[in-house]
Structures are given as structure tokens and as C-alpha cells.
Amino acid sequence: MVVATEVGEFIGRVTLTPRRREPYTEPYEILRVVTPEDAREADQFRELGREIRNEASKLARDYRVTGVQFIGCDVSLDGSYIEVKYQAEAKEVDLAPVKDGLERTYEANVALRRFRFIDRSGDASGCDTCGLPLCCATWSGARSLGPVNVRLAKQQGVTPNEKILGCCGEVKCCMRYEHDAYKEFKERAPFRNSNVRLGEREGEVVDYSMVKDSVFVQFGPRRTDQELVPLGLLARENPGVIPADTEEWELPAPPPGPPQQPDS
């Protein structure tokens, strides 16, 4: 399809429809189905994009800008807008001379967009080990979740290993997406290794089951003495424990404090 964007007309491909799920961003206006003439222009601009990337590399060498690799280029159908994609080793790179040089050469509005590993992985697309398409390829919100690191995996009780690494080489986005749910659960659940009471029995919390809103409690010395106990059962006898569904039970009243002395 030829779509109208805020910077010009581009050729895009339909990836999902409202019948499948709600759009996560405001959809672009579809102008028409791609015609043979549109396809020919796109091929010409694809060749132009390679030329622009080479020119950007030359400008970077001329202005002694190091540690930068230009990896892609998109040109609008009318040629008035050019977006050059690059990777850089340093966090801050001064590419203003490169941008100015490209604008003078091609008489177009030029934008330089930095690409991270997750951006490149999303563009390449593919399936993850779960058998589903990559989150970064099907959902743009995955790219705005923030940094993903091994510490998040440890907080979710997952041992760092190659299974939690995505195609980009970093920890999978789903680990970051689920982090807030684990954090909220741990704020309601008793600490690991803490003692809890259930009726006449007393045990020790040894693990969590966030999906079932429960904790594993060790009531005896043997492994078979370990039980999965919902937070709803522990809440009535253990202060500070709050189950997810608070509508089915009443919060226990706080213990009475010391009597206050009357003002003299």
C-alpha cells in the first residue's frame, strides 16, 4: 500500500488488521494499492538509498567521525524526505556535518536515525523460541519498554542462560514486559525464607508462583512437605499479605495500638 505519513508518502505492507487485534498506534492513511509505477519508483529509490549510504560514509570519513556504520536508507516517493539509519559505538555522536552534507547534495530533508540491536532484529522479523513472531517485529511498544538486563531475569526467579536471550543477543523483551507484574506480586506476597502461618501449621516461604498468585511453603523437612498456598489463604493470618482478588474477602483489621494518653 501507498500510505501518507507525517514526512511524506511511503510504500508499506499490511501486517495486521483490526479483526485480529487493536492497533497500538494511530494507523496511517492508505492512499492506494501499489501500482507498477510506484514499484518502479521504489526500486529506483532503493538504488538511490545505497548511493546515499555510501555518501554518508564518505562524509563521516571526511569529518573524522569514527565508530559509525550506516546500515539503511528510506526515501519517500517524491524524494523530499530521506531517513538514514546508522549504528554507533558511542552513545553520543556528532553527525550534524554528515546531515548537512547530505541535505546539500540531495536537496531533501534528511533525518539520521540510530538503530539498536532490537531495531535491526525487529526489521528482520522471524520467530522466537516460543514459536510466535518476534515481539519487536509485531508490536512497536516492545521498543519503548526500556532497557532489558539480566537483573530483571533474576528478580523473576529465572537463572540467566541462553534461553532468555533473544535473536538480538539481549534479554528477551517479554522479561521486561512482565517485570512490573512480578514487582507488584512481590509487594503483596510474603518475603522468601519468611515464616507464615496457615491454621495450626507454620512453614517457610521457599518460592513464588506469580501466575497462580500463590507461594510455595515448606511445612516440614522433606520435599514432599512443600505446598502451593494461595495468598488468599495466608492473608487472614499473616499481616501484610494481600491477594490479587480483594473483592472475595475482607482485609484483616490492623492490630490495636497502645492506648493514647489524654492531653493534660
Secondary structure, DSSP 4 states (H G I P E B T S, - for coil): -EEEETTEEEE------TTTS--SSPPPEEEEPPPHHHHHHHHHHHHHHHHHHHHHHHHHHHTT--SEEEEEEEE-TTSSEEEEEEEESSS----HHHHHHHHHHH-SEEEEEE--HHHHHHHH--B-TTSSB-HHHH-GGGGGS----HHHHHHTTPPP-GGGB-TTSSB-HHHHHTHHHHHHHHHHSPPTT-EEEETTEEEEEEEEEGGGTEEEEE-SSSGGGEEEEEHHHHTTTSTT---S-GGGS-PPPPPP-PPPPPP-
